[in-house]
Amino acid sequence: MDRRRWTVFRGTSCFLIIVVCASIVSVSPVRAVGPAAEIADGIWTVQGRAIHGTRRCGDWLVRLTNARGQLSGVVSLARSSVPIQNLMLQPDGTFSGTTRAGLTGSRHARAYKVTGKFSGDTVSLTLKDSMCPPRSGTAIRQAGGA
């Protein structure tokens, strides 16, 4: 095969590969696979009590909402609530997100990290911050999440 034929053949091969890949992408919608695809719309409320002997590790609540595949949530402590940001749900049902430190009304809110996993209608999660030991809890899905 001379150089000119090889160049045409090589260019044609690249063109065919691009066309095939483009057709696969255009007909295949992206969907979550595994447990994350099976998470029903709903609300999960995980609560925990204060850690005795500490003034700064009070009662806490994390509320997660899944509405049409969009996960959102808030962390509530001491009469203030802050949204969970960068809440990412992985295909295996695990998730993580953080809150920002700052003022909420007249109260200071610390930064928190929320991690957990969905399993059927149950969620297990852990709430972490710089001042308290990790706090964990579970909840069962309540209908809703519109």
Buried (B, 14 or more C-beta within 10 A) or exposed (E): EEEEEEEEEEEEEEEEEEEEEEEEEEEEEEEBEEBBEEBEBBBBBBEBEBBEEEEEBBEBBBBBBBEEEEBBBBBBBEEBBBEBEEBEBBEEBBBBBBBEEEEBEEEEBBBBBBBBBBEEEEBBBBBBBEEBEEBBBEBEBEEEBE
